[in-house]
């Protein structure tokens, strides 16, 4: 095997730039529209003893020459351990040889990708003069979504909703 790159959560966070991430999602959406991508069947299972959920998502982007998978899920008991409940890892594989090329910590990557996909869609579908954002849910992902939207639009206001009013108040201080 050739050398495999390993990228940590901190490196993902430090390397991330929304304009580049959103452009990458634009390219993925175009490749998908042209049938140049494949998503393979999603595997998901509950872990015994109510530990949580584990799943594997995988696919190939022939336009970019990328193949990979994300494994991870939701660990119910992590909050008590001061850890994120959502945990994931991404493995990239050389499309021509099958050799692993990168192992990437997936928690920040997942949040960044989700936000970039939302911003890409908003840029294509929202009015060009849109300046107001409504966020449904005030969890970790909400801040990523707002940051990505700020990369494509001049956002003047954010309205947030959560099932718990206390969560909205805490979120407003962020």
C-alpha angles and dihedrals in degrees: 000000000000122000114296120214117230117201121191129210091258092051091050090051093047095046097046118110117173098216091057093042092050091048089052091052090048088055092048092050090050091048090049091050088053092050091246093129136065128199112202123216114293116239117207132166139167114244117234122262093028092287091143141256131315126195145167124215119185141170150148132241105200092183091060096031093237130141126177154124140232120213126186142081145179125324111196096199098052096091090066088052093052090247132123112268090218112069128172144161129201124214119195118200130199104251093212101045106020091234118140111253104177142011111201129187102241110201098084091030091057093048092047093047093049091050093046091050090051092049091048090052093044092051090054098040110028124081112270091238094050109134104159125081130197115202119197105203129017101222128121094290094059095073092048090052093051093047091051092048089051087058091062104030140030098250115203101174142015125202114197131196130190135166086243119057090205090061090055091052092051090045091052090060092056 
